[in-house]
Amino acid sequence: MDLIKNALIGDVLNTHCSDPFGCLGLQESSSKKGLSLIVWQPEATAIRVLAIDADTELATMNQTSHKGLFSAHWPKESTRFHYRLEITYTDNSTFTMVDPYQFPNTTFVDPEHHQASLYKSQGAIRASAKVNDQLSIQGTRFAVYAPAARSISVVGDFNSWDGRTHPMSSNGDGIWRLFVPDINHGARYKFEIRAKNGDILPHRSDPYAQRIEQFPSFASVTCFDEKHQWQDEAWVKRPIEDIYEKPMSIYELHLGSWRRKGKNQPLTYLEIKDQLVPYIQEMGYTHVELLPITEYPFDGSWGYQPVGLYAVTSRFGTPEDFKALVDALHQANIGVIMDWVPAHFPADSHGLANFDGSKQYEYPDPKKGWHPEWNSLIYDFGKEHVVNYLISNAVYWLEEFHIDGLRVDAVASMLYLDYSREDGEWIPNKDGGNHNYEAIDFLRRLNETVYLNHPHCFTVAEESTAFSGVSKPTYMNGLGFGFKWNMGWMNDSLDYIKKDPIYRQHHQGELSFSMVYAFDEQFVLPISHDEVVHGKGSMITKMPGDTWQKFANLRAFSAYMYFHPGKKLNFMGNEFAQGQEWSHERSLDWHLLEIEYHKAQQTLSKDLNHLYQHETSLHYDHSHQGFEWISYDDNVNSILAFVRKAKDSDAHSVAVINFTPTPHDNYRIGVPKSGCYQVIINTDDDQYTGSNFNEKREYQTQTVNSHGRDQSIELHIPPLAGVLLKWLGDV
């Protein structure tokens, strides 16, 4: 046993070895008298050494004084060779394996990558070890960053989840590595980590795992299945356009509750593909936005408490199935946005919390690292490996799954150190303020990485404060997002529309105020999932009045949203006036489409989307030059009137919305030009179950001064309705 490095062997036997290659596998004798092979198989009773490419026996190993530790010796003239092991276990079963400790080069040589594509070198990577010119051994190279660990083993079905048999190796850079032959696609695994204090931690899922099983195992799964062949080349190679001057109507959906089958079972990715794509096409949405599809353990978090940022949730199928869904949407010219959660993560024992016995991913101090609102942990944006982990993840979704946009969740909670905290519960920054400089730097770097490397893609911030420059470029000292959710518009407009029309005259400013700041950022107008849960009721239940008035209010609100500058986002079900408050545990109420009111609301939603796509005056929504008030102060009648203008042409349209049930026969408004104005949508039409009060379709201007303009028209304005009129010129 003089050839055995006793200290390392002791570490192996006690499962806290950090250098298994120093004592396992073929070892040169310290006396230079030959080669010794050391194998550690704690449940083995006998081991034969076989040639790697034949059944030729090279040696029968001897068990040492330590049970499960075997050795064999070759004389001095022997040269290094590759081999297999035939292992007999205590139950007399046999198993043949290729010893991983004969391939140090494959274990230690990292695949080439940039920091923004760290996923190509960490986690479980398909790899091969060259034996000779004719033979290479296929397998999986595992790599995990855990600098505070005393030792780590990879465990899985391939070793009966025994942390003694596959200790990983660290070369001092904080990354633990091991190439394990013959592990291919679909192998279940985790990491068994021993902390510095000697404690063996609960098995951890791989932070870079591309697939993770559901409860109770939460096992990571090797994922090398590349059977999906992308067919969206026309989409991904389309000319780069100015997305700010293009229509963007987003259908936000939760995959598990859009539609269900059988005994309340969610659809698979492939089943959703077959039903969702034609529906989105028919309805005229330009994009879908998916609530988080990264893996998460608790259904009730809707994906906003992720454990497995690199794994598509296995609830609905495989990563390849999800690619097929994205591909089909792209082939239908529909963009795909995913909700992305870099702000926080849950403390589940199989996740990132206290990952290697230390705070590797979260801020150590709970005043900075614990989120009191969501009972979750906050990423430490001051650590380079955390920033690289997150940015690599963003790039992963854009590159590997062809995602078009990332809607970044809870940005406000990242920007402010005192978010949801009382005095004394937070740590000021170095200047004594409440801005998290590290998170700000991370967000800027994220956006620079996305826009520099993926010019077709964009980012959206869910940010609810007045933080300056969220959607301004970083060279202008902004955060660099492409868009920002307009939470102010959402809150004000919903507060307004919930009021009985008799009181709206006192709250006109809640609607008009949004135009004070409408062009300070690049805005998306969101009516999201957050507005139809937790006792808030569905959109239709927010509306006052009897049934007819409720639907008329919703139609008027829908028109106001589409006429207002800003991209549009509606949560699933809003398009047909979903009845119940949304629940992730059941399908939307599709049966309501058998009722005329709901079917009519769906028709209006479809018509508004198609109108928005084709009416150029509604596209120029990021500049003051695309908007002009006609009347914002008719409080008595609760009427708004404004102009939407196309870029670089005289084309324009006039929007008029009446938020009371009182119609008007002769309501005069000033207009920009003389000529004919044609009604191109009226939410009071009988096809939408309206009163059909305004049957007139065209209005000729008169040289009568109104609202400070030389030209005007006299409108028939229907009750609780929105009307859009297009200027046709002199007809």
C-alpha positions in Angstrom: 0.0 0.0 0.0 3.1 2.3 -0.2 1.8 3.4 -3.5 -1.4 4.8 -2.1 -1.5 8.3 -0.9 -2.8 7.5 2.5 -4.2 10.9 3.3 -6.2 11.1 0.1 -7.4 7.6 0.5 -8.5 8.4 4.0 -10.5 11.3 2.5 -12.1 9.0 -0.1 -13.1 6.5 2.6 -14.6 9.3 4.7 -16.3 10.9 1.7 -14.6 14.3 2.0 -12.0 14.0 -0.8 -11.3 17.0 -3.0 -8.7 15.4 -5.1 -9.8 11.9 -6.1 -7.5 11.9 -9.1 -4.6 12.0 -6.7 -5.4 8.6 -5.4 -7.9 6.8 -7.6 -7.4 5.4 -11.0 -3.9 4.4 -12.4 -1.2 5.8 -10.1 2.5 5.7 -10.6 4.4 4.1 -7.7 6.3 6.6 -5.5 9.3 4.2 -5.9 8.9 4.3 -9.8 8.4 0.5 -9.8 5.3 0.4 -11.9 1.6 1.3 -12.0 -1.1 0.7 -9.4 -4.8 0.9 -10.0 -6.9 2.0 -7.0 -10.7 1.6 -7.2 -13.2 2.5 -4.5 -16.5 0.6 -4.7 -17.9 0.3 -1.2 -20.4 -2.4 -2.0 -18.2 -4.5 -4.2 -16.9 -8.0 -3.3 -14.7 -8.5 -6.4 -13.4 -6.5 -9.3 -11.8 -7.6 -12.6 -9.9 -5.2 -14.8 -10.8 -5.6 -18.5 -9.4 -4.1 -21.7 -11.5 -1.1 -22.6 -12.2 -2.3 -26.1 -12.3 -6.1 -25.5 -13.2 -8.7 -22.9 -9.5 -9.4 -22.2 -8.8 -9.6 -18.5 -5.9 -7.4 -17.5 -6.0 -8.2 -13.8 -8.1 -9.4 -10.9 -8.0 -6.7 -8.2 -7.3 -7.4 -4.5 -9.4 -6.0 -1.8 -7.3 -4.0 0.7 -7.7 -3.9 4.4 -10.4 -1.3 3.8 -13.7 -2.8 2.7 -14.6 -1.7 -0.8 -11.0 -0.4 -1.6 -9.3 -2.5 -4.3 -5.9 -2.4 -5.9 -3.9 -4.0 -8.6 -0.3 -3.6 -9.6 1.7 -3.7 -12.9 5.4 -3.9 -13.2 7.8 -1.1 -14.0 7.9 -1.6 -17.8 4.1 -1.2 -18.1 2.7 1.8 -19.9 -0.5 3.6 -19.0 -3.6 2.1 -20.5 -7.4 2.5 -20.5 -9.7 -0.1 -19.0 -13.1 -1.2 -17.8 -14.1 -2.6 -14.5 -16.3 -5.7 -14.0 -17.7 -5.3 -10.5 -19.4 -8.0 -8.4 -21.5 -6.7 -5.6 -22.7 -8.3 -2.3 -25.9 -9.6 -3.9 -23.7 -11.4 -6.5 -24.9 -9.1 -9.3 -22.2 -7.8 -11.7 -21.9 -4.5 -13.5 -19.3 -3.3 -16.0 -18.3 0.3 -16.0 -15.6 2.6 -17.4 -13.7 4.1 -14.5 -14.0 7.9 -14.6 -10.7 8.4 -12.8 -8.7 7.5 -15.9 -9.8 10.6 -17.8 -8.3 13.7 -16.0 -8.0 15.6 -19.3 -11.7 15.4 -20.1 -12.6 16.2 -16.5 -10.4 19.3 -16.1 -10.4 20.9 -19.6 -13.3 23.3 -19.7 -15.3 23.7 -22.9 -14.6 27.1 -24.5 -17.2 29.7 -23.6 -17.7 33.4 -22.8 -19.0 34.5 -19.5 -22.4 35.2 -21.2 -22.6 31.6 -22.2 -21.5 29.9 -19.0 -24.1 27.3 -19.4 -21.9 25.7 -22.1 -19.3 24.7 -19.5 -21.2 24.2 -16.2 -23.8 21.7 -15.3 -24.1 18.4 -17.1 -22.4 18.7 -20.5 -22.2 15.9 -23.1 -18.5 15.0 -23.5 -16.2 12.3 -24.8 -12.8 11.0 -23.8 -10.4 9.9 -26.6 -9.0 6.4 -26.0 -7.2 6.0 -29.4 -7.7 6.9 -33.0 -10.5 4.4 -33.3 -12.3 4.8 -30.0 -13.8 7.6 -27.9 -15.8 7.1 -24.7 -19.0 9.1 -24.5 -20.4 10.4 -21.3 -21.3 13.4 -19.2 -19.0 16.0 -17.7 -20.4 17.5 -14.5 -19.2 20.8 -13.3 -20.6 22.8 -10.3 -19.4 26.0 -8.7 -19.2 25.5 -4.9 -16.0 27.2 -3.5 -16.9 26.7 0.1 -17.6 22.9 -0.1 -15.2 20.5 1.6 -16.1 17.8 -1.0 -18.8 17.1 -3.6 -20.0 13.9 -5.2 -22.3 13.5 -8.2 -25.1 11.0 -7.3 -27.8 9.5 -9.4 -29.4 6.4 -10.7 -26.1 5.4 -12.1 -24.6 4.9 -8.7 -27.7 4.2 -6.6 -27.5 7.8 -5.2 -24.4 6.7 -3.2 -22.2 9.8 -2.5 -19.2 7.6 -1.8 -18.6 6.4 -5.4 -18.2 9.4 -7.6 -16.3 12.1 -5.7 -15.7 15.2 -7.8 -12.4 17.1 -8.1 -11.5 20.7 -7.4 -8.4 22.5 -8.7 -8.9 25.5 -6.4 -10.9 27.7 -8.7 -14.2 26.9 -6.9 -15.5 24.6 -9.6 -15.9 20.9 -9.0 -15.6 18.6 -12.0 -16.0 15.0 -13.0 -16.4 13.3 -16.4 -18.5 10.1 -15.9 -18.4 7.7 -18.9 -21.6 6.2 -20.3 -24.0 8.6 -18.8 -26.2 9.8 -21.6 -29.5 11.6 -22.2 -32.1 11.2 -19.5 -29.9 10.3 -16.5 -31.2 11.5 -13.1 -28.6 13.1 -10.8 -27.9 15.6 -8.1 -24.9 16.9 -6.1 -24.1 15.6 -2.6 -22.2 18.4 -0.9 -20.2 18.3 2.3 -19.9 21.7 3.9 -16.7 23.0 5.5 -18.0 22.0 8.9 -18.3 18.4 7.8 -22.1 18.4 7.4 -23.6 16.6 4.4 -26.2 18.9 3.0 -29.5 17.9 1.4 -28.9 16.8 -2.2 -28.8 19.8 -4.5 -30.3 20.1 -7.9 -27.8 21.3 -10.5 -28.0 25.1 -10.8 -27.5 24.7 -14.6 -29.7 21.6 -15.0 -31.7 21.8 -18.2 -34.4 19.5 -16.9 -35.6 18.9 -13.3 -38.2 16.4 -12.2 -41.2 17.4 -10.2 -41.9 16.5 -6.5 -40.8 14.5 -4.7 -37.5 13.9 -6.3 -36.6 17.2 -7.8 -33.8 15.3 -9.5 -31.8 17.0 -12.3 -31.9 15.2 -15.6 -29.2 15.2 -18.2 -30.6 16.7 -21.4 -28.9 16.0 -24.7 -31.9 15.2 -26.8 -31.7 17.5 -29.8 -34.4 15.9 -32.0 -36.2 19.2 -32.6 -35.2 20.8 -36.0 -36.0 24.5 -36.0 -38.2 25.7 -38.9 -38.3 29.4 -38.0 -35.5 30.6 -40.1 -37.6 33.2 -41.8 -38.5 34.6 -38.4 -35.1 34.7 -36.7 -33.5 36.1 -39.9 -36.1 38.7 -40.6 -34.9 42.3 -41.2 -34.2 44.3 -38.1 -37.0 46.8 -37.6 -37.7 49.6 -35.2 -40.0 47.8 -32.7 -41.0 51.1 -31.2 -42.8 52.0 -34.4 -44.4 48.6 -34.9 -47.7 47.3 -33.2 -47.2 45.1 -30.2 -50.3 43.4 -28.8 -49.3 40.9 -26.2 -51.4 37.9 -25.0 -50.1 37.0 -21.5 -50.9 33.5 -20.5 -50.3 30.8 -17.8 -49.7 27.6 -19.7 -51.1 25.4 -17.0 -54.6 27.0 -16.9 -55.2 28.4 -20.4 -57.2 25.3 -21.3 -57.4 21.9 -19.6 -58.4 18.4 -20.6 -60.0 15.3 -19.0 -60.0 15.4 -15.3 -58.8 19.0 -15.0 -55.4 18.1 -16.4 -53.2 20.8 -18.0 -52.3 20.5 -21.7 -48.9 19.5 -22.8 -46.6 21.9 -24.7 -47.5 20.0 -27.9 -51.3 20.1 -27.2 -51.0 23.8 -26.4 -49.2 24.3 -29.6 -52.0 22.8 -31.7 -54.6 25.0 -30.0 -52.9 28.2 -29.1 -51.1 29.1 -32.4 -54.3 29.2 -34.5 -56.1 31.0 -31.7 -53.5 33.8 -31.4 -53.4 34.1 -35.2 -57.2 34.5 -35.4 -57.3 37.0 -32.5 -54.6 39.2 -34.0 -52.1 39.3 -31.2 -48.5 39.9 -32.2 -46.8 38.3 -29.2 -47.5 35.8 -26.4 -46.0 36.4 -23.0 -45.6 33.2 -20.9 -45.7 33.4 -17.1 -42.4 31.8 -16.0 -41.7 28.5 -17.6 -38.4 28.0 -15.8 -38.7 25.1 -13.3 -40.5 25.8 -10.0 -41.5 23.4 -7.2 -44.7 25.1 -6.0 -47.7 25.3 -8.4 -49.1 28.2 -6.4 -46.2 30.5 -7.2 -47.1 30.4 -10.9 -43.4 30.1 -11.6 -42.3 33.3 -9.8 -40.4 31.2 -7.2 -38.1 29.3 -9.5 -35.6 26.6 -8.6 -34.0 25.7 -11.9 -33.6 28.8 -14.1 -32.1 26.7 -17.0 -34.8 24.1 -17.0 -38.1 24.3 -18.8 -40.7 23.2 -16.4 -41.4 19.5 -16.9 -45.1 19.9 -15.9 -46.0 20.1 -19.6 -43.4 18.1 -21.4 -39.7 18.1 -22.5 -37.5 21.0 -23.6 -37.8 19.7 -27.1 -41.6 19.9 -26.9 -41.3 23.5 -25.7 -39.1 24.4 -28.6 -41.7 23.0 -30.9 -44.3 25.4 -29.3 -41.9 28.4 -29.8 -41.1 27.3 -33.3 -44.8 27.0 -34.3 -45.5 30.5 -32.9 -42.6 31.9 -34.9 -43.8 30.3 -38.1 -47.1 32.0 -37.5 -45.2 35.4 -37.1 -45.9 35.5 -33.4 -43.2 36.6 -31.0 -42.5 34.9 -27.7 -41.8 36.7 -24.5 -41.1 34.9 -21.3 -41.3 36.2 -17.7 -37.9 36.0 -16.2 -37.2 36.1 -12.5 -33.7 37.3 -11.5 -34.8 39.2 -8.4 -35.2 36.4 -5.9 -35.4 32.7 -5.4 -37.0 30.4 -2.8 -35.2 28.7 0.1 -36.1 25.1 -1.0 -33.6 22.6 0.3 -32.7 21.3 -3.2 -32.1 24.8 -4.6 -29.5 27.6 -4.4 -30.1 28.6 -0.7 -26.9 28.1 1.4 -25.8 26.1 -1.6 -22.4 24.8 -0.5 -22.9 25.5 3.2 -22.3 29.2 2.6 -24.2 32.1 1.0 -22.9 31.6 -2.5 -26.0 33.0 -4.4 -27.8 35.2 -1.8 -26.7 38.2 0.2 -25.4 37.0 3.5 -27.2 39.6 5.6 -30.9 39.0 5.7 -31.4 42.8 5.7 -30.2 42.6 2.2 -30.6 39.0 1.3 -34.1 38.1 2.5 -37.3 39.3 0.7 -40.0 39.9 3.3 -42.8 40.4 0.8 -42.2 37.0 -1.0 -40.4 35.1 1.8 -37.6 34.4 -0.6 -33.8 35.0 -1.0 -32.3 37.8 -3.0 -29.4 37.2 -5.4 -26.1 38.8 -4.4 -25.6 41.1 -7.4 -22.1 42.0 -6.0 -20.7 38.6 -6.8 -19.3 38.1 -10.3 -20.3 34.4 -10.4 -23.9 35.3 -9.6 -24.1 38.0 -12.3 -22.5 35.6 -14.8 -25.0 32.9 -13.8 -28.0 35.2 -14.4 -26.7 36.8 -17.6 -25.7 33.4 -19.0 -29.3 32.3 -18.2 -30.8 35.1 -20.2 -28.6 34.4 -23.2 -29.5 30.7 -22.9 -33.2 31.3 -23.4 -32.5 33.6 -26.3 -30.0 31.3 -28.1 -31.2 27.8 -27.3 -35.0 28.4 -27.3 -35.3 31.4 -29.7 -37.1 33.5 -27.1 -37.7 37.0 -28.4 -38.2 39.0 -25.3 -37.5 38.8 -21.5 -40.0 40.5 -19.2 -38.0 41.0 -16.1 -40.0 40.5 -13.0 -40.0 42.7 -9.9 -37.4 45.2 -11.1 -38.4 47.7 -8.4 -37.5 45.2 -5.7 -34.0 45.0 -7.2 -33.4 48.7 -7.5 -34.3 49.7 -3.9 -32.6 48.4 -0.8 -35.6 49.4 1.3 -38.3 47.8 -0.9 -41.0 46.4 1.4 -38.9 47.1 4.4 -39.4 49.4 7.4 -36.7 51.6 8.9 -34.0 49.6 10.5 -34.7 46.6 8.3 -32.4 47.5 5.4 -28.8 48.4 4.8 -28.1 51.7 3.0 -25.6 51.9 0.2 -22.1 53.4 0.5 -23.6 56.9 0.0 -26.3 56.3 2.6 -29.1 56.0 0.0 -31.6 53.3 -0.9 -30.5 52.4 -4.4 -28.9 49.0 -4.9 -25.9 50.0 -7.0 -24.9 46.4 -7.6 -28.4 45.5 -9.0 -28.4 48.6 -11.1 -25.0 47.6 -12.6 -26.3 44.0 -13.2 -29.4 45.3 -15.0 -27.3 47.5 -17.3 -24.9 44.7 -18.1 -27.8 42.4 -18.8 -29.4 44.8 -21.2 -26.1 45.6 -22.9 -25.5 41.9 -23.4 -28.9 41.2 -24.9 -29.0 44.1 -27.3 -25.4 43.8 -28.4 -25.6 40.1 -29.2 -29.3 39.6 -30.1 -30.6 42.7 -31.9 -33.9 41.1 -32.7 -34.6 40.6 -29.0 -35.8 43.0 -26.4 -36.3 43.3 -22.6 -39.2 44.7 -20.6 -39.1 45.9 -17.0 -41.9 45.3 -14.6 -41.0 48.5 -12.6 -43.6 50.3 -10.6 -41.8 53.4 -9.4 -40.6 56.7 -10.9 -37.0 55.4 -11.2 -35.5 57.5 -14.0 -34.4 56.1 -17.4 -35.6 52.5 -17.0 -36.1 52.2 -20.8 -33.3 54.6 -21.8 -30.0 53.3 -23.2 -27.1 52.8 -20.7 -25.0 55.4 -22.6 -27.7 57.9 -21.5 -27.3 56.6 -17.9 -30.5 54.6 -18.3 -31.0 51.0 -17.3 -31.1 49.9 -20.9 -34.5 48.1 -21.0 -36.4 48.2 -24.2 -39.8 48.8 -22.5 -41.3 49.4 -19.1 -44.7 48.4 -17.9 -46.8 51.5 -17.3 -48.1 50.7 -13.9 -49.3 54.2 -13.3 -51.6 54.1 -16.3 -52.9 50.7 -15.2 -53.6 51.8 -11.6 -55.2 55.1 -12.5 -57.4 53.7 -15.4 -58.6 50.7 -13.4 -59.4 53.0 -10.4 -61.4 55.2 -12.8 -63.3 52.5 -14.7 -64.5 50.8 -11.4 -66.3 54.0 -10.4 -70.0 54.5 -11.1 -70.2 56.8 -14.1 -72.0 59.4 -12.0 -68.8 60.0 -10.1 -66.4 59.9 -13.0 -66.7 63.6 -13.7 -64.7 64.2 -10.5 -61.9 61.9 -11.6 -61.2 62.9 -15.2 -57.6 63.6 -14.3 -57.0 60.0 -13.5 -57.3 59.3 -17.2 -55.6 62.3 -18.7 -52.7 62.3 -16.3 -51.0 59.4 -18.0 -50.3 61.7 -21.0 -48.1 63.9 -18.8 -45.4 61.2 -18.7 -46.5 58.9 -21.6 -43.3 59.5 -23.5 -40.8 59.6 -20.6 -40.3 55.8 -21.1 -41.1 53.3 -23.8 -44.3 51.9 -22.3 -46.3 48.8 -22.4 -49.9 49.2 -21.1 -50.5 46.1 -19.0 -53.7 44.5 -17.8 -51.9 41.5 -16.4 -52.6 38.5 -14.3 -51.9 40.5 -11.1 -55.1 42.5 -11.8 -57.4 39.5 -11.8 -56.3 37.5 -8.7 -56.2 37.8 -4.9 -59.8 39.1 -4.6 -59.5 41.7 -7.2 -62.0 40.0 -9.4 -62.0 39.6 -13.2 -62.1 42.6 -15.5 -65.9 42.2 -16.1 -66.6 42.1 -12.4 -64.8 45.4 -11.8 -67.3 47.2 -14.1 -70.2 49.0 -12.5 -73.9 48.8 -13.5 -76.2 46.2 -14.9 -75.1 43.5 -17.3 -75.3 45.7 -20.4 -73.5 48.5 -18.7 -70.8 46.2 -17.4 -70.0 45.0 -20.9 -70.3 48.5 -22.4 -67.9 49.8 -19.7 -65.4 47.0 -20.6 -65.7 47.7 -24.3 -65.1 51.4 -23.7 -62.1 50.6 -21.5 -60.7 48.2 -24.2 -61.0 51.0 -26.8 -59.3 53.5 -24.5 -56.4 51.1 -24.0 -55.9 50.5 -27.7 -56.3 54.1 -28.7 -53.9 55.3 -26.0 -50.1 55.5 -26.8 -48.1 52.4 -25.7 -47.8 48.7 -26.5 -50.7 46.5 -25.3 -50.7 43.6 -22.9 -53.8 41.6 -21.8 -54.0 38.6 -19.7 -55.7 35.5 -21.0 -59.5 35.6 -20.5 -59.7 39.3 -20.7 -60.4 39.0 -24.4 -63.7 37.4 -23.8 -64.6 38.8 -20.3 -63.6 35.9 -18.2 -66.2 35.5 -15.5 -64.4 34.1 -12.5 -61.3 35.5 -11.0 -58.3 33.7 -12.5 -57.1 30.5 -10.7 -54.0 28.5 -11.7 -55.9 25.3 -10.8 -58.5 25.4 -13.5 -59.1 26.3 -17.1 -60.4 29.6 -18.3 -64.3 29.7 -18.6 -64.3 29.0 -22.4 -68.0 27.9 -22.1 -68.9 31.6 -21.6 -68.4 32.0 -25.4 -71.8 30.4 -25.8 -73.2 33.6 -24.2 -73.6 36.6 -26.6 -72.0 39.2 -24.4 -68.8 37.2 -24.0 -68.6 36.2 -27.6 -69.1 39.8 -28.6 -66.3 41.0 -26.3 -64.0 38.4 -27.9 -65.0 39.7 -31.4 -64.2 43.3 -30.2 -60.8 42.1 -28.9 -60.1 40.5 -32.2 -61.2 43.6 -34.2 -59.1 45.9 -32.0 -56.0 43.8 -32.5 -56.4 43.7 -36.3 -57.2 47.4 -36.4 -54.1 48.1 -34.3 -51.9 46.0 -36.6 -53.1 47.8 -39.7 -53.8 51.4 -38.7 -50.4 53.2 -38.9 -51.6 56.2 -36.9 -51.7 53.9 -33.8 -48.1 52.7 -34.2 -46.2 55.9 -33.5 -46.6 55.7 -29.8 -43.2 56.6 -28.4 -43.1 60.3 -29.3 -45.0 63.4 -28.5 -45.3 63.9 -32.2 -47.7 60.9 -32.5 -50.3 62.3 -30.0 -52.3 65.5 -29.7 -55.1 66.3 -27.2 -58.4 67.6 -28.6 -60.3 67.6 -25.3 -59.2 66.2 -21.9 -61.2 68.5 -19.7 -64.8 67.7 -20.5 -65.4 66.5 -16.9 -69.1 67.0 -17.0 -69.6 64.5 -19.9 -66.6 62.3 -19.0 -65.5 62.4 -22.6 -61.9 62.2 -23.9 -60.9 63.1 -27.4 -57.4 63.0 -28.9 -55.5 62.6 -32.2 -53.1 59.8 -33.0 -50.7 60.6 -35.8 -48.6 58.5 -38.1 -44.9 59.2 -38.5 -43.7 61.2 -41.6 -47.2 61.6 -43.1 -50.5 63.4 -42.7 -52.3 60.2 -41.8 -54.1 60.4 -38.5 -57.1 59.2 -36.6 -59.3 60.8 -34.0 -60.3 58.9 -30.8 -63.4 59.7 -28.8 -64.3 57.8 -25.6 -67.5 58.4 -23.7 -67.4 57.0 -20.1 -71.0 57.7 -19.2 -74.2 56.0 -20.4 -75.4 59.3 -21.8 -75.3 59.5 -25.6 -74.8 62.8 -27.5 -76.5 63.7 -30.8 -74.4 66.7 -31.7 -71.0 66.8 -30.0 -68.6 69.1 -31.7 -64.8 68.5 -31.7 -62.1 70.3 -33.5 -60.0 68.2 -35.9 -56.6 68.7 -37.4 -57.6 68.8 -41.1 -60.5 69.4 -43.4 -62.0 66.5 -45.3 -63.8 63.3 -44.4 -63.5 61.4 -41.2 -64.6 57.8 -41.3 -65.6 55.7 -38.3 -63.3 52.6 -38.4 -64.4 51.1 -35.1 -67.3 51.8 -32.7 -67.6 49.7 -29.6 -71.3 50.5 -29.4 -72.0 48.6 -32.7 -74.7 45.9 -32.3 -72.1 43.2 -33.4 -70.5 43.9 -30.0 -74.0 43.9 -28.2 -73.9 47.7 -28.2 -76.9 50.0 -28.6 -76.0 50.9 -32.2 -76.7 54.5 -31.3 -74.2 55.9 -33.8 -75.1 54.5 -37.2 -73.4 57.3 -39.1 -70.1 56.2 -40.6 -68.6 59.3 -42.2 -68.4 63.0 -41.1 -67.4 65.9 -43.3 -65.6 68.7 -41.6 -67.1 72.2 -41.2 -65.2 75.5 -41.0 -66.4 76.0 -37.4 -63.9 76.8 -34.8 -63.7 74.3 -31.9 -61.1 73.3 -29.4 -58.8 76.0 -30.9 -59.0 74.5 -34.4 -60.4 75.9 -37.6 -62.0 72.7 -38.7 -64.5 70.6 -36.7 -67.0 67.8 -36.9 -70.3 67.2 -35.1 -70.4 63.7 -33.8 -73.1 61.3 -32.7 -71.4 59.9 -29.6 -72.8 56.6 -28.3 -73.1 55.7 -24.6 -70.2 54.0 -22.7 -68.3 53.6 -26.0 -65.1 54.3 -27.8 -65.0 55.5 -31.4 -62.0 55.8 -33.8 -62.3 57.9 -36.9 -59.8 57.9 -39.7 -59.0 60.9 -41.8 -59.6 60.1 -45.5 -58.7 63.5 -46.9 -60.9 65.3 -49.3 -63.3 62.7 -50.6 
